[in-house]
Amino acid sequence: MLLLTCPYCGVDAEETELHAGGEAHLKRFGPGASDEDFTAYLFHRENPKGVHFERWRHANGCGKWFHAARCTNTLEVFGTYKAQTTEPPKDLLDTIRAKRPGFRWRDLA
């Protein structure tokens, strides 16, 4: 079973207490966006075999949204951090790179 630590309340929650919210760090476009930008936002998602950044909600706890970095292949969780963070924290990226040399993800490499 997947265990994630909520960065707000500090509880180690099982996946049954959480609600998955899809990919983290998506760029949302405003009313003046082009059709191509809006289409990319709605339909184009990463689906890697490996490290992925995701949104989760602590549904049966504090109710807050947070981000998690985990490997979709092994289910290894590298860490969690608050949803207001626009990029993964440097220490989390360093942890991922130490375990997965050469790791790259979008423009956060």
FIMAR-881358 format. One record per residue: residue number from 1; residue in three letters; x, y, z of N, C-alpha, C in turn. Coordinates in pm, whole numbers. Layout:
N
LODO    i   aa     n_u     n_v     n_w    ca_u    ca_v    ca_w     c_u     c_v     c_w
LODO  NUM  ALA       X       Y       Z       X       Y       Z       X       Y       Z
...
***
This chain:
109
LODO    i   aa     n_u     n_v     n_w    ca_u    ca_v    ca_w     c_u     c_v     c_w
LODO    1  MET      84    -118       0       0       0       0      89     124       0
LODO    2  LEU      44     225     -71     116     351     -81      95     433      45
LODO    3  LEU     206     481     105     200     567     223     262     702     188
LODO    4  LEU     187     809     213     235     944     189     222    1025     317
LODO    5  THR     320    1109     344     316    1196     461     257    1330     422
LODO    6  CYS     150    1370     488      89    1499     461     181    1608     516
LODO    7  PRO     226    1702     432     318    1805     479     251    1910     568
LODO    8  TYR     120    1910     576      48    2006     659      28    1954     801
LODO    9  CYS     -30    1834     813     -60    1782     946      42    1678     994
LODO   10  GLY     132    1634     905     239    1542     944     197    1397     957
LODO   11  VAL      75    1363     919      24    1227     932      76    1141     816
LODO   12  ASP     122    1020     847     156     922     746      26     853     705
LODO   13  ALA     -26     889     589    -159     843     547    -148     733     442
LODO   14  GLU    -233     632     455    -244     529     352    -321     586     234
LODO   15  GLU    -303     527     118    -368     579      -2    -520     578       8
LODO   16  THR    -577     496      96    -722     494     114    -771     621     184
LODO   17  GLU    -683     694     252    -719     819     318    -698     940     228
LODO   18  LEU    -646     916     109    -608    1023      18    -690    1018    -110
LODO   19  HIS    -684    1128    -184    -750    1133    -315    -648    1184    -416
LODO   20  ALA    -624    1107    -520    -527    1148    -623    -586    1259    -708
LODO   21  GLY    -502    1356    -743    -549    1470    -820    -477    1492    -950
LODO   22  GLY    -401    1394    -995    -334    1406   -1124    -196    1468   -1115
LODO   23  GLU    -150    1515   -1228     -14    1566   -1242       3    1700   -1170
LODO   24  ALA     116    1719   -1106     147    1845   -1038     220    1940   -1132
LODO   25  HIS     221    2066   -1097     297    2170   -1167     253    2192   -1312
LODO   26  LEU     123    2187   -1335      72    2218   -1468      60    2369   -1481
LODO   27  LYS      94    2421   -1597      79    2564   -1622     -62    2591   -1671
LODO   28  ARG    -134    2671   -1595    -271    2705   -1631    -271    2838   -1706
LODO   29  PHE    -352    2845   -1810    -357    2964   -1894    -486    3040   -1870
LODO   30  GLY    -479    3171   -1884    -593    3259   -1861    -683    3272   -1982
LODO   31  PRO    -780    3366   -1972    -879    3383   -2079    -819    3421   -2214
LODO   32  GLY    -703    3485   -2218    -644    3525   -2344    -556    3420   -2409
LODO   33  ALA    -559    3299   -2359    -472    3192   -2409    -514    3147   -2549
LODO   34  SER    -416    3097   -2621    -446    3043   -2754    -516    2908   -2741
LODO   35  ASP    -577    2866   -2848    -643    2735   -2849    -543    2623   -2825
LODO   36  GLU    -421    2637   -2879    -318    2535   -2861    -277    2524   -2714
LODO   37  ASP    -260    2638   -2646    -224    2636   -2504    -334    2573   -2421
LODO   38  PHE    -459    2608   -2449    -570    2554   -2373    -585    2405   -2397
LODO   39  THR    -568    2362   -2522    -574    2219   -2554    -464    2143   -2481
LODO   40  ALA    -343    2197   -2480    -232    2132   -2410    -261    2120   -2262
LODO   41  TYR    -319    2225   -2202    -352    2222   -2059    -457    2115   -2029
LODO   42  LEU    -558    2106   -2114    -666    2011   -2088    -629    1865   -2113
LODO   43  PHE    -549    1840   -2218    -534    1702   -2263    -394    1643   -2256
LODO   44  HIS    -290    1722   -2256    -154    1667   -2261     -99    1650   -2121
LODO   45  ARG     -75    1527   -2083     -25    1495   -1950      95    1402   -1961
LODO   46  GLU     186    1416   -1864     297    1322   -1855     241    1190   -1802
LODO   47  ASN     298    1082   -1845     261     950   -1793     387     865   -1794
LODO   48  PRO     486     905   -1713     616     838   -1722     620     704   -1650
LODO   49  LYS     710     623   -1695     746     503   -1621     871     545   -1545
LODO   50  GLY     851     584   -1421     960     638   -1340     911     747   -1248
LODO   51  VAL     997     840   -1215     965     946   -1119     861    1041   -1178
LODO   52  HIS     761    1071   -1097     650    1157   -1140     608    1246   -1022
LODO   53  PHE     570    1369   -1053     521    1462    -951     369    1469    -962
LODO   54  GLU     301    1444    -850     155    1431    -850      92    1518    -742
LODO   55  ARG     -38    1548    -761    -117    1618    -660    -198    1514    -583
LODO   56  TRP    -206    1534    -452    -286    1447    -365    -363    1533    -267
LODO   57  ARG    -477    1486    -223    -557    1554    -121    -573    1461      -2
LODO   58  HIS    -546    1515     117    -563    1437     240    -712    1438     276
LODO   59  ALA    -789    1361     201    -935    1364     206    -991    1326     344
LODO   60  ASN    -937    1224     406    -987    1179     536    -901    1230     651
LODO   61  GLY    -843    1346     631    -760    1409     734    -784    1558     733
LODO   62  CYS    -679    1634     710    -689    1781     714    -759    1838     591
LODO   63  GLY    -774    1760     483    -846    1804     365    -765    1889     269
LODO   64  LYS    -637    1909     296    -555    1997     212    -488    1921      98
LODO   65  TRP    -464    1996     -12    -392    1942    -127    -242    1956    -105
LODO   66  PHE    -166    1858    -154     -20    1863    -149      37    1791    -269
LODO   67  HIS     168    1804    -289     236    1738    -400     322    1624    -346
LODO   68  ALA     340    1523    -429     424    1409    -393     510    1370    -513
LODO   69  ALA     632    1327    -484     721    1273    -587     733    1124    -561
LODO   70  ARG     698    1045    -661     707     901    -643     741     836    -776
LODO   71  CYS     789     715    -769     822     637    -888     700     553    -925
LODO   72  THR     651     571   -1047     533     497   -1090     564     350   -1118
LODO   73  ASN     692     316   -1130     732     179   -1157     743      98   -1028
LODO   74  THR     805     157    -925     832      84    -801     743     129    -685
LODO   75  LEU     669     239    -701     587     303    -599     670     363    -485
LODO   76  GLU     801     377    -505     885     441    -404     848     589    -394
LODO   77  VAL     827     636    -272     793     776    -248     920     849    -207
LODO   78  PHE     951     955    -281    1071    1033    -252    1044    1146    -155
LODO   79  GLY     921    1192    -149     886    1297     -55     758    1368     -94
LODO   80  THR     709    1451      -2     590    1531     -25     620    1675      13
LODO   81  TYR     543    1767     -42     561    1909     -11     431    1983     -39
LODO   82  LYS     421    2104      14     296    2180       7     259    2218    -136
LODO   83  ALA     130    2223    -162      78    2249    -296     107    2389    -347
LODO   84  GLN     131    2485    -259     158    2621    -301     297    2637    -361
LODO   85  THR     379    2535    -351     514    2537    -405     506    2523    -557
LODO   86  THR     569    2616    -628     559    2615    -774     655    2518    -842
LODO   87  GLU     760    2479    -771     856    2380    -822     892    2285    -708
LODO   88  PRO     932    2164    -740     977    2074    -634    1096    2134    -558
LODO   89  PRO    1101    2117    -427    1214    2170    -349    1347    2110    -396
LODO   90  LYS    1452    2190    -388    1585    2147    -433    1632    2022    -360
LODO   91  ASP    1609    2015    -228    1653    1897    -153    1582    1770    -200
LODO   92  LEU    1457    1782    -242    1385    1666    -294    1441    1624    -429
LODO   93  LEU    1470    1722    -516    1532    1691    -645    1669    1627    -626
LODO   94  ASP    1746    1674    -528    1877    1615    -498    1862    1471    -452
LODO   95  THR    1760    1443    -370    1734    1307    -323    1700    1215    -441
LODO   96  ILE    1618    1264    -532    1579    1184    -649    1702    1158    -736
LODO   97  ARG    1782    1260    -760    1901    1244    -846    2004    1151    -783
LODO   98  ALA    2012    1148    -648    2105    1058    -582    2065     912    -605
LODO   99  LYS    1934     886    -610    1885     750    -630    1866     715    -777
LODO  100  ARG    1842     816    -859    1821     797   -1003    1913     891   -1080
LODO  101  PRO    2043     857   -1093    2137     944   -1165    2086     974   -1306
LODO  102  GLY    2103    1098   -1348    2057    1137   -1480    1911    1172   -1489
LODO  103  PHE    1841    1176   -1375    1699    1208   -1374    1674    1346   -1433
LODO  104  ARG    1575    1351   -1525    1531    1479   -1584    1378    1478   -1591
LODO  105  TRP    1322    1594   -1566    1178    1607   -1578    1144    1748   -1622
LODO  106  ARG    1089    1762   -1739    1054    1891   -1797    1169    1989   -1788
LODO  107  ASP    1141    2110   -1746    1246    2211   -1735    1305    2216   -1594
LODO  108  LEU    1275    2117   -1512    1324    2114   -1375    1451    2031   -1361
LODO  109  ALA    1513    1992   -1470    1630    1904   -1468    1750    1970   -1405
***
